[in-house]
Amino acid sequence: MDVFAFFGSSVCHQMAERSFFWGSLQSPVCARCTGIEAGIVFGVLFFWLSGRKDGNRPFFAPTAVLLAVSFLPIAVDGVGSYLGFWESTQLRRVVTGAMAGYTIVPWFLLAGNFQPGKENVKPIFRHIGEPLLLLLATLLYGLAVWMGYVPYVLAGLITTVGILCFYGGFWYLLLRLCCTGRRLPFIRLALCGGGATATGIAVLIQNLTL
C-alpha cells in the first residue's frame, strides 16, 4: 500500500466502486472524500496566501448562508443513497464533496480565532465573492479529476495534504482553546498534531484489517 492510500485509510472506507482509477491505481479516498480534501487544501492555500489565517470576524449573513447551504447537497445525496432512494454517481459524489469541503477551513478559523467579549475585526472573507471563487476552484478540480485530467500523483498529494490539514484543524481548535493569550506557533503545532493523528489512525486501521 502506497503512502497516499495509507493516509487515505485514516478518513475513508476506500471502496473501489466509489473511487476513481488511473489504470490499476485506485484513488487514496473515494470520490466524495476527493472533493472534500481538495476543498480543505484550497481553503488552506487561500487563507495562507491572503494573510488571513488569523481572521476572527464572524461572517456576514450572505456568506454564512452560502457556507451553510453548501453542506446540504452532500447530506441529501449521502442520506438518500444510503437509504436506497437512489444510487449516487461518481460525478455527484465529487461535486457534493467539493461543495462541503471548501467550507471546512473557514469554519475552523472562525471557531479557533473568535474571542468572546473582545473586538473581532480581522475578516475571514472580505465579501461573498471570495467563498464563491473558492467553491468554483474546488468544483473545477473535482471535475478535472472526474474527467481524468489530474495525474494520480498530484491527486494523491492533494488528498494527503487535505487529510493532514483536516486533523490539524482539530488540533488548532484545541490549542487555541487551551492556550488562549499565549504566542505559540499554533499552525505548525496543529500540523504536527494532524500528521501524528492521521498516522496513528491509519496504523490502527491497517492492523485491524490484517
Steps between C-alpha positions, in 0.01 A plus 500: 500500500650835398523802728195669345278199562646465850393848606176469304399207718491733802191681369336287232353154440691488166233292327614429145156549346486854640854601410681635195757290315813575302546170321562256785560779753206577727458849647606523867143588602154473346363757256313690771804522726708607199286813473503559876877479538556722196273764651704492819829542312370788289362664814835473678681644198252785467524613861875452515571698183245770585652547846167439671576186696444706817155618390246512781210719388170311464378455145257745348152350458526419124833322550375306804192388305713393203735296719209336681301421186809347337475211747147405392584316174740257666249433777212442259698284258673303775184426698291433190749252354554333840125448544474359149289777345754531217847390402747787502756548223870584508427845359234571761727375778798714405285809443318473833830427672656811348203713605539389860880493507566863418298611806700306759805724537311829547281342769811366674658846488192672640463245780869514590568873466178660627546656844176550698473834670767657282494696178537258210581714198730283288297374202502138390322589177480863386197441277290214365698490177793338681318186622333474161842506334624236743196285423554538126867401526415189702220400262728540198762282662241233579376505142857479372559187710173348382596567136845348550701818451676487839790251530494248781801642684354852510159374611661284767714786625205740525293237678775420750565866579126549544484214751789638703339845502163351597637335813721802556187714514382320813840547659487867408168538681628312803820703524320831458251409773761370743767762436295818471717811521826319438718564197567157357556367146145364501487403135830313502408320821156416356652353184738287707204381706299434186780294349538296817123446527460394137795263531372347823149444364634354175731260686214392725270438203767307310561276802128440550456394138792258496 
